[in-house]
Amino acid sequence: MESSSKRAEALVDVAALWMPDNPEIHVWFRAVLDAIYVAIAEDQPFIVLDGEVFDEYTFDEPDDIAQPLLDCLASNDHLAGFGRKASPEEIRRQLESLPSYPRDLSWDWYPAFLHANEGLHSGDLAECFLQALGEHGYGHGTALLAVDTQSDSYAVTFMPTDLAEQIAGASCGWARIVRSAEC
């Protein structure tokens, strides 16, 4: 529970860096985390927030504590989420729909990437695609930040590299910058 609690507390702390213009989200994050602590202390299989019961979350596993906070980021268009077998086209569509998507990001490398990775297993292709995209963006001042979902899915977003480095450093390991020149 202690590592899960640190992970969730880090999510709350990082919200101020991630979304400085949305103080209502910071307040909501704190309220959700406090409600989670109450649910765990009272052995409730649900959280209660402002009198409303949220029973879509379970806390069977220690890392489940951060899921409501990750869902908040996704529902506020701060993260794109997809399965590990998503195609590069689907990943690209979701990332391009994010408000943080850098409109000047070039995709001139993309056809060569697809050709060079033909026949790669879909899970490996998605990971390789994210690494190549992250490497390309990083060279232009934009980082691709991945949030550890504790599952076989991805949750990623774009942000300026200096901010992404601050968030990755303050996240207790739940966020990392995705990049690699290997793919």
Salt bridges, closest charged atoms under 4 A:
GLU2 OE2 - LYS6 NZ 3.71
GLU9 OE1 - ARG30 NH1 2.92
ASP34 OD1 - ARG30 NH2 3.03
GLU90 OE1 - ARG93 NH2 2.86
GLU96 OE2 - ARG92 NE 3.02
GLU127 OE2 - ARG176 NH2 3.98
GLU135 OE2 - ARG179 NH2 3.22
